[in-house]
Amino acid sequence: QVQLVESGGGLVQAGGSLRLSCAASGNIFSINTMGWYRQAPGKQRELVAFITSGGRTNYADSVKGRFTISRDNAKNTVYLQMNSLKPEDTAVYYCNAEYGSSWYDSWGQGTQVTVSS
């Protein structure tokens, strides 16, 4: 199994920046991809960005050019650098890992990001 712990959420004004961190533990060598999802009140959870074990990244159109996902393999940590934040980025952000040959899912507990206008 893989366990995930997020940190770095908070309150920021529009145009500001935040960096989220997600530390993985457990069977980390089985991780295929790691990513960030978000869920705003009354909306479905949506993919924000992911990064594969080979370093390939993908982003939702709504965050392209503003958010950057990266990973530090030595620290077993994935980051989401969020710049030029907008009020519509307000949501609970969840870290996700897909691991194992059956691509199991593991989720973090979520961290709140609030962007004020």
Secondary structure, DSSP 8 states (H G I E B T S, - for coil): -EEEEEE--EEEETT--EEEEEEEEESGGGEEEEEEEEE-TTS--EEEEEEETT--EEE-TTTTTTEEEEEETTTTEEEEEE-S--GGG-EEEEEEEEETTTTEEEE---EEEEEE-
